[in-house]
Amino acid sequence: MQAHGAVPAADALRPRVDPAALTTQLSTGETKRLVLSELLAQRGAILLLDEPYEHLSPAGKARLSEVLQSRSLESLLVVATNQDV
């Protein structure tokens, strides 16, 4: 159940780009957000991520952290690698 005005996790990360654009025309960060949103939309039990914050803006990194924390509270196991400690 979502709070009033809450944005679904997949929608929160979806890049704000022209839907007709080819993925080859997207920036690396936009492509990463698109792939992450597709993974989150699948609603699996385990999510394995290899450096999910790479190529994301500071705002994108913060939003991804919020979404992953929210999903982990919904019984999603998140396993991620990260070089930045």
Backbone torsions as a table, in degrees:
resi	resn	phi	psi	omega
1	MET	NA	133.7	-178.2
2	GLN	-101.3	148.0	174.3
3	ALA	-69.1	155.0	178.7
4	HIS	-56.1	127.2	178.5
5	GLY	83.3	0.8	-179.6
6	ALA	-72.0	147.4	179.3
7	VAL	-102.7	130.4	177.2
8	PRO	-55.1	147.2	-175.7
9	ALA	-54.0	-45.9	-178.8
10	ALA	-63.2	-38.6	179.5
11	ASP	-69.7	-30.9	-178.4
12	ALA	-65.9	-30.7	-178.3
13	LEU	-98.0	-14.4	-176.9
14	ARG	-60.5	128.0	-179.9
15	PRO	-63.3	145.1	177.5
16	ARG	-88.3	79.1	-177.2
17	VAL	-129.4	166.7	176.5
18	ASP	-63.9	120.8	-178.1
19	PRO	-61.0	-21.2	-179.4
20	ALA	-84.1	-9.4	-178.3
21	ALA	-66.7	140.6	175.4
22	LEU	-73.8	148.5	-179.9
23	THR	-62.2	-23.1	176.9
24	THR	-70.4	-14.6	179.5
25	GLN	-94.2	-3.8	-178.7
26	LEU	-87.1	151.2	173.7
27	SER	-69.6	167.5	179.0
28	THR	-60.8	-42.7	179.1
29	GLY	-64.6	-40.7	178.1
30	GLU	-64.7	-40.7	178.2
31	THR	-63.7	-43.6	179.5
32	LYS	-62.2	-43.9	179.5
33	ARG	-64.1	-37.7	178.1
34	LEU	-62.8	-46.5	179.7
35	VAL	-64.5	-43.8	178.8
36	LEU	-61.5	-40.6	179.7
37	SER	-65.3	-37.6	176.9
38	GLU	-65.2	-41.3	178.3
39	LEU	-64.0	-44.2	-179.5
40	LEU	-67.1	-30.3	179.7
41	ALA	-70.1	-20.1	-178.5
42	GLN	-74.2	-16.8	175.1
43	ARG	56.8	40.6	176.8
44	GLY	-74.2	177.0	-179.3
45	ALA	-90.5	-26.0	-178.6
46	ILE	-130.5	136.8	177.8
47	LEU	-126.0	114.1	178.2
48	LEU	-100.6	122.9	-176.6
49	LEU	-126.0	132.0	176.6
50	ASP	-103.6	106.6	-179.0
51	GLU	49.7	62.7	-176.0
52	PRO	-66.4	-19.1	-176.7
53	TYR	-89.7	-10.1	-179.3
54	GLU	-64.3	135.9	178.5
55	HIS	72.2	10.5	176.0
56	LEU	-100.3	147.7	175.9
57	SER	-68.7	164.0	176.4
58	PRO	-55.5	-39.5	177.8
59	ALA	-66.7	-39.2	178.1
60	GLY	-65.7	-38.5	177.2
61	LYS	-63.8	-44.0	179.3
62	ALA	-63.3	-43.4	-178.9
63	ARG	-66.1	-40.7	178.2
64	LEU	-62.1	-41.9	177.9
65	SER	-59.7	-43.8	178.7
66	GLU	-61.4	-45.0	-177.6
67	VAL	-66.0	-45.0	179.8
68	LEU	-64.3	-39.7	177.6
69	GLN	-64.7	-43.0	179.0
70	SER	-61.4	-45.7	-179.7
71	ARG	-67.4	-32.8	178.7
72	SER	-67.7	-28.6	175.5
73	LEU	-72.1	-17.4	177.3
74	GLU	-95.5	23.8	177.5
75	SER	74.5	24.7	173.0
76	LEU	-93.2	126.2	175.2
77	LEU	-86.4	119.3	-179.7
78	VAL	-109.4	123.2	176.0
79	VAL	-120.8	120.7	-176.0
80	ALA	-136.2	143.9	171.4
81	THR	-95.3	152.7	-179.7
82	ASN	-157.6	126.6	177.9
83	GLN	-80.9	-28.6	-180.0
84	ASP	-80.4	115.1	-178.6
85	VAL	-107.1	NA	NA
